[in-house]
Amino acid sequence: MLQEGAHGKWTVSSSDESTEENSDSEKPSTSSLLDAAHGRTSGPQYPCSEARKAAHKRKASPLKLSDKKLSTEIPPAEKQRTSQAGLGWCLSSSDEEPEDQEKHAHKETLKEEKCDAPKEHLLNLHKDDELSENQKAEEYNETPSEAQDTWDLLNGGNPFRFFLTKVRGIKQSYNFGALHIKDILSPLFGTLISSAQFNYCIDVGWLVRQYPQEFRKKPLLIVHGEKRESKAELLAQARPYENISFCQAKLDIAFGTHHTKMMLLLYEEGLRVVIHTSNLIADDWHQKTQGIWLSPLYPRLPQGTTGSAGESETNFKSDLISYLMAYNSPTLKEWIDLIQEHDLSETRVYLLGSTPGRYQGSDKEKWGHLRLRKLLKEHSSSIPAQESWPVVGQFSSIGSVGADGSKWLCSEFQESLVTAGSSVTNFLKCDVPVHLVYPTVNNVRQSLEGYPAGGSLPYSIQTAQKQLWLHSYFHKWSAEISGRSHAMPHIKTYMRPSPDFQKIAWFLVTSANLSKAAWGALEKNGTQLMIRSYELGVLFLPSAFGLDKGYFHVRRKMLSESNGSATDFPVPYDLPPEQYGSKDQPWIWNIPYTNAPDTHGNMWVPS
């Protein structure tokens, strides 16, 4: 059966499995775990997704345009050509249920129009090819930033405490004010006593090496969501380290993940909270666009202080404690007590989390998109002519959001994003412009990493074919403002800009992708919110930064300190976003791209 949408036609073998309706995360790759358990090194040595496993395979065994291996690895191309075949995809439907999704191998084929040869960094990157990817990622930034630079970052004019990660292969000036994980864990940030790392994908050996030598034996708690074989592999990675302990997050609803990315750092001088978007693996800190919110150093409260002492105007302390209590884990009680003992009053952001469960009554507003709705209702100002203020969502993965916009995106989810103050508004059928930013195939092909960057953008063909309507909302990734147009985004951000994109009513950086699993979906006639995954982000609202106009100005140059006010917000990518052209396609990880080479001269064949 041929399916067609605004962005083209597709063909896919009918034996392909469908992806779970609400999940945006690929399941851990069991085969790579078994390989690791038997000492083989054919895949990453950490629990990871099928998409990342494919990227690892292609890095280890690249396929050049002229490579003879292509003839055996690529399924025969369909002979079918139509007047629009060069514009996109043709696909047949799949009737398999989620439970069948691991039974069959992928046999996708793609007809893609030839693209221009990569222009930007072909010469720069070939010289790196001799080094393994992990060597390159670790070799970069072996030492933290210069002490003065780090001190300036902590105490300089960054009231938002919002940072990007450093990227190798861009102009060094664009890394000024950016952080590597080694910077965050540096003694300049505090004298570490113990730490907790909350994350999804974790390479334990690599993580330990990011700590300074003097902190590597300090107690480290790893909070994860792995089960069965992948849990056994994670624990096996940590056997050499006596200081590491684990907390397994309960995931009782199918297809949920522990997707939160947070660090709790206890120092002799106080406590710091870091909420970010990077997995704890080398690749995520190397050539991707990632976001970090770094808290102030929270001092310890005087002994005997009780009650609501040390609370911020944004209620951050009690919200963080509520989030940790949702794990229902005795292991985290120690960290809850530590947070109670510190003064978090300087925090200016709101915490926005998701935790798995089915929530009714007032609990519905504690998590997910209904939590965002509540915060915007209570703490943001109503906007004149607000129906003309768009919403922007930018993410690195997409779950199934329904057969059309009315199922979720343009109904309950959009209603939360367009909330502004206490005035009641109902916009129907995406009356408010919706701009969704997600990389195109060419974005990935021309990136610093080349096609393997797509291993961190796990939008699957099975999900895409069910929601071709969604692609008409898609906009390209472009980040000239931060020098990161070729550093593929793993950051996730949402905001409400003005029609001219010079102002924003709010800005959110989070681990949550565009999915019902992450944000929650209403059930039982709207009386219940069901969330599958753990997610965490921080919301920036003008009122918390002493601005009474109801908006931030958008900073026009990320690096400029002199142009405009310190309260101009540093949106890390270009505004307004540019809509996909007729020949643009969203990156889909599990189909081949063989008609044009990437920046390393390679093709993409994921199987």
N, C-alpha and C positions, 0 to 999 in steps of 0.2 A: 504494500500500500504506500502511495506517495503522499507525503505531507508537505505543506508549503506554508511559509509565513513571510512576514515583511522582510526578513533577512535571509531568505533563500530556501532551498530544498535540500533534503538529506536522504541518504540510503543507508540502512543498517540491517544486518542479518537479523531475522526474526528470532534467532536463538538467544539473543542478548537479554541479559537480566534487566529488570527494572530496579531502580534505586528506591529506597524507602521514602515514602511521601514527605516526611518532615525532616529528614536528616540532611545536613550539609557537609558532614565529615565522613571521609572514607574510613572504613574499618581497618584496624591494624592488620598488617600482612603476616598471616600465620606462617607462611612458607619461609619468610626471612627470619622469623624467630627460631624456627626449627633448625635452619641453617646455622644460625649463631650458636644455638645450643650444642651443635655437633662440631663447632670449631670452624665451620666454613665461613667464608667472607664474601659470598656472592651478593649480599645486600647490606643495608645499614645495620649497625650493631645497636639499634634501639627500636622499640616498637614504633611502627610508622605506617602511614597509609599506603595503599596500592599506588596512588599517584606519585608519592615521593619515592617509592621503590622503583617505579618506572624511570623517574628522573635520575636516580642513582645508577640504574643499569645503563642508561644512555650516556652518562658521564664516564662510566667505567669502560663502556664499549661503544664509542660514538660511531654513527653511520654517516659517512661522507656522501656527498651527492653522487659521486661516481662509484661508490662502494658496491662490489659484487654481492655483498651480503644482502643488499636490499632486495634482490630478486627472490631470495628465499624467505626473507622476514616479512615482506609486505604482501598482504593478501592481494589476489588479482583485482585490478581496478575494474569497476563497472564500466561497460562500454556505453552505457546510456548517456546521451548528451541532450540537453534541452536548451532553449534560448536563455534560461537563467541558471544553467548548471554551474557556470563559473562564479556565480554570486554567493553560493552557500552550499546547502546540504540537501540530500534526499534521504528519507528514512522510512523504514517500515515499522509498524507498531510492534510492541512487545506486550504479551499478555501475562507475563510471569509475575508472581507476587514477590514481595520483599523477601520472604523466606527462601525463595529460590535463587537469591542473588549471588550465591557463591558456587552454584552448581556448574556453570558453563564458562568457557573462555570467551574473551571478546573477539569478535571478527568484524570490526567496523572498517568501512572504507570511506574515503573522502575524495570528492572531486574539488580541487581548489584551484582557482585561477592563479597563474604565475604572478609573483610579486616582484617588485624591484629588488635588486641585490642589496644586502645590508650596506649602509653607507658609513655608519658612525665609527665603530670601534674595532673593525676587523683586524687592523694592523696592531693595535694596542694589545688585543687579547691573545693573539696567536703565541706571543712570547710566554704567556702564562701556561700554555697547554701542557708543558712538560711536567709541571707540578701537579700532584693530585689535588682534587678540589678541597679535601679536608686540610691538606698541608697549606694551601693558599689561604683558606679561611682562618686557620690558626696562626699562620705566620703573620698575617696582617694584624697589626695592633698587638704585638706580643707584649708591649709595655703600655700602660695606661697613658692618657694624655699628660702633657707637661703639668706639673703641680699648679703653676700659676693659672693655666687655662682652666683646670678643674675648679680651682678656687673661684675664678671669675664666673664660671657657670653656676656655682652654688649661691653666690652672693651678688651676682650682677642683675641687670634689669630684665629679668624674666618672671614677671609676676604670675604667669600661668604655670610655670614649672613643667611645661610641655616640651618634649625633646624628640628628635628623630635619632635613629641609630646611624652610626657611621657606615659609609658605603665605600668599598674599595673600587677604584676605577673611575671616580668622578673627580672634578677639580677639588683640590684640597680646601679651597675657600668654602665650598659647600658643606664641608664636615666641621667647620667652626661652629661650636655650640651643639654639636651632635655627640652622642655617647655610645661607647662600646660597653659590653657587659663588664669588661675588666675595669672600666672607669667606675661603674656603679658599685663594684665590690672593692674598690681601692681603699686603702687605709685613710686617704684624704677625706673620704666620706664619713668615716667613723672607725673606731677600734672595735672590731667585731667580737661579740661574745657567742652568738649563735644565729642561725638563719632558718627560714622556711621558704621553700620554693614550690609554688603552685603552678602546674603546667600540664600540657597535653602530651607533647612528644619530647622525650628526655634522653640525652646521651650522658650517662652518669660520669664516665671518665672525662669527657670534654668539660662538663660542668665543674668538676672538681678543679680542673686546670685553669679555670677562669678566676678562681679565688687566688689572692696573693698567697705565696708560700706560707706565710706566718698564720694564715687563717684556714688552711686546708684541713686541719684536724679539729676545727671547732664543730660543735654539734650542728648537723644539717638535717632538717626534716623535709622530705619530698612528698608532696601531696599530689596524687595522681588518680586516674580512673581505670587503670589496667585491670584485666581479669584473666584468669586461666593462663594460657601459654605466655601471653605478653606480660602478665604480671610476674611470672616465674623468670622470664628473661630480664626484666627490670631489676628484680631482686638479685639475680645472678651478677649483673653488672656492678652492683654495689658491694659484693662480698669482700673485695679487698679493702673496703673503707669502714673501719669500726665506728666511725663517728656518724654514719648515715642511718637514719631511721625513716620509716614510711608511714603514710596515712592513706588508705584507699578510700576514695570518695564513693559513696553508695550511688549506684546508677540503676535504680529499680525499674525505670521506664525504658522500653526497648529503643535502641538507636540513639540513646543519649551519650554524650561525651563529657569528660572533665576538661573543658576548653579554657577555663580561667587561666590567666597568666599574671601572677603576682609574686612579689618577694616581700617578706617581712624580715627586716634586718635589725637585730638587737645589738646595740653598741654599749660600751662603757659610758658613752656620752648621752645615750638616749635611744630612740627607736625611729626607724624610717620605714615607710611603706612605698613600694614601687608597683605600679599597675601598668602593664605593657602589653604588647601584641606578639612577641617573639617566642617561638618554641626554644627549648634549651638544647639546641643543636647548632653546630658550626654554621651551616648554610643560612640559618635565619638571621645571623649577625654579620653577614658578609656582603651581599650585593642586593639586598631587598630594602624596600621602604617600610620601616616599622616605627611605631609610636611608643612613647614612654611618658608616663606622668610620675614625677619624682616628688615625694612629699618633702616638706621641711623636716629638719631634725627635731623630733618631738622630745622635749625634756621630760624627765621623770617628775611626777607630782610629789609634793611633800608627803612624808609618811603619815598615814592615818586619814588621808583625804578620801571622801566617799561620795556617793551619789553621782550627780551629773558633772562633777568637776572635770575640766579638761575637754569639754565638748565644744565643738565649733558651731558657728551660726548655720552651717549646712548640715548639722546633725551627723557628721561623718563618723564620729567615734561609735555612736550607738548603732549606726547602720553597718559599719564594718564588723562589729561584734555580732549583730544579728545574722550577717552573712556567714560568719564562721560557725555560729551555733547551728545553722541549717545543716552542716555536715553531720551533726549529732555524733561527734567523735571525741572520746576522752583524750586522745592525743592532742587535739587542738585546744583543750581547756587551758593548758599552760600558756598558750599564746593569747587566748582571750583575757586571762588574768594579767598578762604583761601589758596588753593594750589598755586595760582598765587603769593601770598604774602610771600611765603617761598622759601628758597634756597635748591633745590634738587640736587645740582651739585655733591655731593659725591656719587650719585647712580652709581653702576657699572653693573647693569643688564638691559636688554631690556624688555619692556613690550610687551606681546603678548596676545591680546584679541580677542574675537568673540562677535559680536552683531547681532541680527536678522535683516535680510534684503536680498535684491537682489542687488548685486553690479557689476557695469560695469566700464570700463575704468580704470583710476588710483585708483579708490575706491576699486577695486578688491583686491589690495595689502594691504589694511588697516587692514584686519581681517583674522582670520582663518589660514588655512595651506598656503595660498598664502602670508600672512604676514610673516610666518616662512621662506618661500622660499626667500622672498625679503631680510630679515635680514641676512640669511646665504649667499646670493649672495653678499651682500654689505660689510659684516663685518667678514666673515670667510675666511680662506685660502684654496686654493685648496690642495687636499690630493694626494700624490703620490700613484699610484695603488689604487685609491679610490673605485673602484668597489669591492675590497675585504674587505672594512670596512663595517661591518654590520650596520643595524639600529635596535635599541631596543625600543619597546613601552611597557609600563607597565601601567595597568589601572584596574578599578574595575567594569566596565560595558561595554557592547558591543552592538552597534546598528546593524541594517542590513546593510551589506556593499556590497551586491550583490551576484549574482549566481556564480561568480568566481573572481579571483584577478584582472582581466582586467577592471572590472566595476568601481573600485575606489582605493582599497588598493594598488595594484601594478602599478597603472597608476598615476593619479594626486596626490594622497597623498604621494606615495613613491617618486615621482619626487621632491616634496617639501623637504622631509626629507633627500634626498641624495644630495641636492644642496650644493656646496662647492666652494665659490668664484665665479668669473664671467665666468669661463669656462662653456661652454654649453655641457651638457652630457645628453644622453637619454639611460637609462637602461630599458630594456624590460623584462616583465614576472618575476619580482623579481630576476633579475640577482644579485643584491646586497642581501646578506643574511638578512632575516627579522626574528627577534626574538620577539615574543609577549609573555609577562609575565602576566599570569592570573592564579589564584589559582585553583588547582584540588579539587575534592570532598574530597580527603584525607587531603589536606592542611586545608580545612575548618573543617573537622571532628576532626582533631587533634589540633585545635587551642585553644587558651585560652578561647574563648567564646563558643567553640563547634559549632554545626550546626547553632545556631542563628547568628553567624558571617556572614553567607550567606545572611542574610537580607540586607546587604550592598553591595552585589555583584549581582545586579538584571539582570543577563543574563537569558533570558526566553527561554523555550523550543520552543516557536513559532518562535523566531529568530534563535535559534541554528539549528533547523531542516532545515532551508533554506540555510545554509552555512557551511555544514560539511567540505567542503574543507578548511575552515579557520583554523580548529582545528589542522591541520598538522604543523602550525606555532607556536603552543602554547608551552610555557615553564613554569615549576613549579615556585611557589613562594618559595624562600629561602633567608633568611636574617640573617645568622649566624653572619655576620660581625657587625650587629647592635643589635644582640640579639633579633631579631623580626621575626624569622621564624614562630612563633606561634601567632603573632599579625597580623591579616589579613589586607592586604593593602587596604586603601581607598585613599592613595596617588596616583597621576598619574604622570608618568615621561616618557620622551623620550630622547634618546641620540644616539650618533654616535661613538661607540667604535672602536678601532683598532682591527685587526684580533686576536691579542693575549689578548685583553681586558685589557691591561695595560694603555691605553691612551683613552681619549675621545675628540672628536673635538668640542663638545658642549653638554650642559645638560639643559633640560627644566623641570620645575615643574609647574603643571597647574591643573585646575579643569576639563580639557577636557578629556573625555573618548574616546574610539575608536568608533567614530560614525561620520556620515556625518552631523548630527544635530549640533554637537559641532564644527567640523573643517571646515564645508562647502563642497559643491559639485558643480562642474561646470555644467552649463546649457547652452543652446543655442550655441552649438558647441564651447564651451570653452570661450565664450565672457562674461559670467555672473557667479558670485559665489553666491550661495544661502546658507545662514546660518540660522538656526532656533533658536539657544539658545545664551544666554550670558555665556561667559567663560572668565577666566583670569589666566594668568601664567606669570612667569619670565624666561627669557632665559639667561644662563650663557655662554659667549663666551670668549675664551682666550685673545683676543685682548683687551677687556675691563679691564682685570686684569694685563695688562702690559706684557703679554706673547707673544713673537713674533714667537714661534715655530708652532703655529696653533693647539695646543692641550693642555689639562690638563693631568697630570699624575693622575691615579686613586689611591686614598688613600687606602692602604692595610689593615689598622686597623682604624676603626672609632674613637676609643678612644685614640689612640696613638698620642701624640703631637710631639714626638721626631723622629718618623720614617719618613723621607722624608721632603719635603718642605711644608710650609704653603699654597702653591698654589696647593697641591695635592687635587683633588676633592673628597669629601666624598659621593660617591655613596652609598645609604642606603641599598642595597641588593647585593646578591652574584653574581659575574661575574666569568666565563661566565654562563649564565642561563642554566639550565638543561632541555632538551626537555622532553615532556611527554613520558612516556613509553607506551607499548601496552595496559596496564591495567588502565592507568590514564584517567580520564574524567574531562572536565571542570566543575566547579560548575555551576549548573543551579538551580535557586531558587525555581521554581514552580513545582517540581516533588519530590516525597517522597524518603527518604533514610532510610531504616528500617532494613538492614541486619547487620549493625555494629554500636555500640554506639559511641557517641562522648566523649569528655573528662569529661563530666558531667554525663555520663551513659545514655544519651537520644537519641531518634530518631528524624528524621525530617519529619513531615507531615504538609505541609504548608497550606492545605485547612482547 
